[in-house]
Amino acid sequence: MLLDIMSSDPIDTPTKILHATLTLLEKPHAKLPTMSDIARATGISRQAVYLHFPSRTDLLVAATRYQDEQNAVNAALAPSREARSGAERLDAFVTAWGNYIPKIYGVARAIMAVTDTDAEAAAAWNTRMQDMRGGCAAAVQALAEDGTLPQGTDMEQATDLLWTLLSVRNWENLTQICGWSQDCYIATIRGMAMATLARDLGALTDVLACPDTPT
């Protein structure tokens, strides 16, 4: 849940700006807000917004990272980072990110909608996705280090594959368009990741079956 800027606790101006930005982005059918929109929502001048965030790209990147802080993303990713094997790390990362997408989808959808025509939005979204790709690379590295990555697999291509598998667009297509439940999505993506990138599934073979049928 986002910070309530109407509480009695004093809140600094940058945080108010970030909160206003996310609030605008999360509105149904939201369009990407301009700096003027954000200034009005914050109750300050446009120049004041630029004082704290020199460009809209800077602001959008900061807003998505602020959203991560509010949603405790580091706690969600802790099981992956503390995993004792490559397969465990892969499975924990896929589960954490897959279950995190619904929390950020409103903001992600608004930004993704204009990446083809808005260079600032595209730059912000690329930064966010490269952050996620780092987690994919770490999971693949862990698989390689304990010998679980299939022999002969190119690590860069394996990272590409996992990164694509976990894209917000894929989640959107399966859950929002095809009607899959979140549980079915998670089970299927976990299974695909493990079957493709980990040689020794061990006790994790149960993730290969979807618990329900998409409607």
C-alpha positions, 0 to 999 in steps of 0.5 A: 500500500502506498504512503498516505500523504495526508497523514500527520507525519511530515513527508518530504517533497520528493516523496510527495512527488513520487507518491503523486506520480504513482497515484496518477499512473495507477488510475484506471486507463491512466495516460502517462502524466506530464511533469505539469500533471505531477506538479498539480497533483503534488500541489507544487510548481513544475519547476519544483518537480524539476528541481528534484527530478531533472527529467521525466525519465529520472522521475519515472525510474525513481517512482518505480523504485519507490514502488518497490520499496513500498511493496517490500520487494527485497523481502520478497526476493530474499528467499532467492538470494538466500537459496542454497542451490541454483535450482532453488534460487531459480525457482524462488526468483521465478515465484517471487517475480511472478507474484510481484507483477500483479502489484506493479501492473497498473503502473507498468501498463501505463508506462508500457502503453507509450514506450513506442512513442515516448522516449522518456517512458521507454528509457524508464521502462528499460531501466526497470527491466534491466534491473529484473534481468539482473535477477535472471542473470544471478539465477542462471549464474547460480545454476552454472556454479553448481552444475545444474545448468544443462551442459553446453548452455550459453549463459547469456542466452539462458538469461535472455530466455528467462528474462523473456519468460518472466516479462510483464507482457507474458503475464498480461497475455496469460492472466488478463487476456487468456484468463489464467488464474495467478496460481496457474500462471505461477505453476506453469512458469515455474515448471517451464523455467525449471524444465528448460534451465535446470537439469536436476528437478528433484523434488520440484517436479510438482511445479510442472502441473497447472493446478487449474484449467484456464477459463 
